[in-house]
Amino acid sequence: MKSEWLTIGLLVDEFESRISKFIDAESFVVSSGTAGLHCAYAVIGLNPGDEIISTPLTFVATHSTAMAFGAKIVFGDVKQTTGNLDPGLVEKLITENTKAITVVDYAGHPADLASFRDIADKYNLYLIEDAAHSFGAKYRGKSIGGIADLTIFSFFPTKNITTGEGGAVASLNPDLLDKARKFARHGLVRNSTKFKMKPDGPWHQEVQS
């Protein structure tokens, strides 16, 4: 409030930079974890009839954001020891319509990401990680945020860090992350080097997608 910025501004830029450094993966912030999931499903090209395989043990946003694109949710079972999706059962659920596997780090315990990464790569699927509970967690020594194709964090008041509302999207894939950032920002381009039209003043911006 003291910075005189009420929305995206210099403090948000700094926050994004610190998140990226902390998790060792590029990231940007959004208004909620739900918004981050919406971005993720948008940029992988989720369409009506596509399927995502996911866990039944999660908050509704993990799936409702996929259903908004007309996708079908296929539930796998969870491990009793962790509450996380069981990779041993997921491969049996894959069909020609499967587009992504969406795992959830239940109660902050990371999903079996190595196994899911192998399955996703084998069948050319996207791996999305709903890491709303696990900001700051590590999997086999690597920070959560740089393993799945797209990782979503939440900064809701019930999470281990909070901004009141808020979330973040992270990825090691610069193309996916750039598309997700553009989707989150309404497709707005403010970088003058990327303009397609001649600017008519310093206020010029373009919606290119």
Sequence and secondary structure as in RCSB ss.txt:
>XXXX:A:sequence
MKSEWLTIGLLVDEFESRISKFIDAESFVVSSGTAGLHCAYAVIGLNPGDEIISTPLTFVATHSTAMAFGAKIVF
GDVKQTTGNLDPGLVEKLITENTKAITVVDYAGHPADLASFRDIADKYNLYLIEDAAHSFGAKYRGKSIGGIADL
TIFSFFPTKNITTGEGGAVASLNPDLLDKARKFARHGLVRNSTKFKMKPDGPWHQEVQS
>XXXX:A:secstr
 TTS SSSSHHHHHHHHHHHHHHTSEEEEESBHHHHHHHHHHHTT  TT EEEE SSS THHHHHHHTTT EEEE
  B TTTSSB HHHHGGG  TTEEEEEEE GGG    HHHHHHHHHHTT EEEEE TT TT EETTEETTSSSSE
EEEE  TTSSS  SSBEEEEES HHHHHHHHHHHTTTEE  GGG SS  SSTT  EE  
